[in-house]
């Protein structure tokens, strides 16, 4: 059971992602779209979304149909 600050942080977590169609997505939305058996949450950080979209790391995950948070 999550309590205190951890629960609040997870509740407040929102991000753009490779599958959010330009809209912010909550952690619950991200989790609902995870592939069966997926145990990890994938994310990438950088200076701009445009820069991140050119990342080889991102390209490999998208080819495997994983969603990645920006």
BELQUI-V905221 format. One record per pair of residues at least 12 apart in sequence whose C-alpha atoms are under 7 Angstrom apart, sorted by the first residue. I is the first residue (numbers start at 1). J is the second residue. Records with the same first field share a line. If there is no record, write none. Layout:
BEGIN
I=J + J
END
This chain:
BEGIN
10=27
13=26 + 27
14=26 + 27
15=69 + 70
16=69 + 70
17=67 + 68 + 69 + 70
18=67 + 68 + 69
19=67
42=67 + 68 + 69
43=68 + 69 + 70
44=69 + 70
45=70
49=70
END
